[in-house]
Amino acid sequence: MAVPKRKVSKARRDKRRSSHWKLKVPGLVKCSKCGALRLPHRACKSCGSYNNREVIPQ
């Protein structure tokens, strides 16, 4: 069985892991009613509409 010859330093370990733990930018879409950017499949925060209907009264 393979055994490491030396301890891997924290800096070396973290450099290797850094590429997998990056945060992804959420895909934003324009609201069809007001044009504000919003997350897909969610109600718009600025006008309260979803699927061209008002679901959050303002």
HELIX and SHEET records of a PDB file:
HELIX    1   1 LYS A   10  ARG A   17  1                                   8    
SHEET    1   A 2 VAL A  29  LYS A  30  0                                        
SHEET    2   A 2 LEU A  37  ARG A  38 -1                                        
SHEET    1   B 2 SER A  49  TYR A  50  0                                        
SHEET    2   B 2 ARG A  53  GLU A  54 -1                                        
END                                                                             
